[in-house]
Amino acid sequence: MGNLGEIPERVKEGLEQIPPGFVFFDFLKEEGQSDEEACLALIIKDEQHRLNRLKPVVSVQLVTVGMDIDSIFLIDVMIQFSDMEDTLYEFHINAKDNDWGRLALDRLASQNKLYITFYNEKNEPHRNIVVTNTQRKDFIKFKMRLSEWLQWSDEQFNEAKEKFLKTYPDVYKLWNKYAKKKR
């Protein structure tokens, strides 16, 4: 990602709310881009000593899983970096959220590139990378499947996510199950 403009206040607030080792997404733009041109970016916060393990050229594996949990379609996204194989990042998308989640899915289905920006535990920028969106076809399929589902509330989605996390308390087991299928 080129030279990022001003970091949105909601990203700063998000970084303040999460501990190291977490990821969330937001829409960031390079200097001179309009809001409509903003790209979905993954924001990863982790400890500086872990981030220092990332080499200049980074290999990224991205795995996506769409699951029906109590008639809620949950999209789970897992990310692993070659320099940090002992670290696995995960986030979920509520694609029926009419604003945020739906826009995220739309962008992930249309973006050829995936933008990742790293922050350390002090919420200081570490680095930005751009990788190929290897899961774009999956995001397109998920987007096409949305019409099959009834609308659900944020509360229902959160309940489904909690059930998902109880079913898969160890993200590495889920990773091992689905990463092998994607290869």
N, C-alpha and C positions, 0 to 999 in steps of 0.2 A: 504494500500500500504506500502510496506516495506520502507527501507531506500532509498529515492530518490537520485539519483546522482546529478550531476550539472544540474541546471535548464537551459534549452536552452535559448539562447539570445532572440529568438522570443517570448518566454513566458514573459520574463522581459519587452520587448517592448510592448507586448499586455497589460500587467498590467498597464504600464505607460499611455496607450491610453484610458483606460476605467475608468469610475467613479465607485464608490462602487455601488453594486446592480446588477452588470452584470456578465455574464458567457460567456466563450468561450471554445473551445476545442483545444487540442494539443496532441502530441504523446510524452509520457514520458516513461522513462525506469528506472528500478531499477539498482543499481550498479551492474555491471557485465553483463547486458543484451546488446545484439546487437541492432542496429537500427531496424532490421527486427522483433525483439521481443518486441519493444516498444508498449505500449498499449495506446489506446485512453483514455485520461483523461479529465474530465471537470474541468476547472479552474474557481473558483468562487471568485470574489472580493467583499467584503462587509465591512461595518463598524465594528470595533472591538466589540462594545457593542452588536451588533446583533449576531456576531459569538459566543460570550460568552454564548448565550442562548442554543447552541447545547450541548446536554447531551453526556456523554461518549458512550452510545448506541443510535444510531440515526436510526429512521425509515424514509425511503425515498419513496415517490410515484413519479413515472415517467410516463408521458403520452406523447404518440407520435401521430401525426396527419399528414397524407400525403394528400396534396390537389393539384388539378389541377387549376392553375390560369393562364389563357391565354396560355394554352398549355405548361406551365412550371410546373414541379412537385416539389412542395415545401414541405420539411419535417420540421415540427415544433416540437420541443421537449420542454416540460415543466417539471420542477422539483420542488417538495415541500418537506420540511422536517417537521416531526411531531413537533419539538420544535419551529418551525418558521412558523406556519400556516398562519400568516399574510404576509408572503413573498413568492413570486412565481418567480422562475427564468425561463428564456426562451431563446432558441437559435434556429437558422435555419441552415439546411444543404443544400448546393447546390450539390446534388449528381452527377450532370453531369460535375462538375469541374473535369477534368481528373486526377488531382493530389490529391489535398487536400480533397475535398468533397467526391470523390469516395473512397479514402482510409478510410475516416472517416466512411462511410456507411459500407464498407467491415469489418472494425474492430468491429463496433457496432453489425453487424450481426454474428460475430464469437466469440466475447468475452462473456463469461459467467458472468463475473464480470464487474462492472462499477467503475472506479476509479475517486474519487472526491478529489480535493485539494483546500483548502481555503486559501485566502490571505486577510489581512486587508487593510484598506485604505492607509496605508503606504507601501503597496506591500511587507509586511513581511509575511512569511509563518505562518499560524495559526494551521492547522492540515490536515491530510489526512485520508480519509475513503475509504473503499471498500464495495460495496453493490452488490447484485445480479442484473444482467441486466434483469429485468422483461419484458422489451420490445424487447428482442432479436428476437422473432417470427415476430413482426411488422417490424423490421429492415430487416429481411430476405425477407419478402413480398415486402417491398419497393425496395430492391435490385433486386428482380425478375421482378418487374414492369418496371424497368428502360429501358429495351429494347423496350418498347412500345413508348418511347418518342424520339423525334428528339433532336439533339444537340441544346443547347441554349448558348448564351453568358452570361458573368458575368453581363453585363448591363441589359440584358433581365431578368435575375434572380433578380437583385436588383429592377427592376421595378415591378416584380411580388410580391416581398417581401413588397414593399411600398403599393401596392394595398391590400395585405393581412393585413398589419398593419392598413390600413384605414378601412377595413371591420371588423377587430377585434381590435379596439383601447384599449379595456379593456381585458387584458389577463385573468382576473378572469372569465369573461363570457365564454371565450373559454374553460378554465379549467373546469368550472362547466358543460359545455355541454359534454365534452369528458371524464372527469374523472369518471363521473357516468356510462358511457357506459363500461369502462374498469373494473369496480368492479365486 
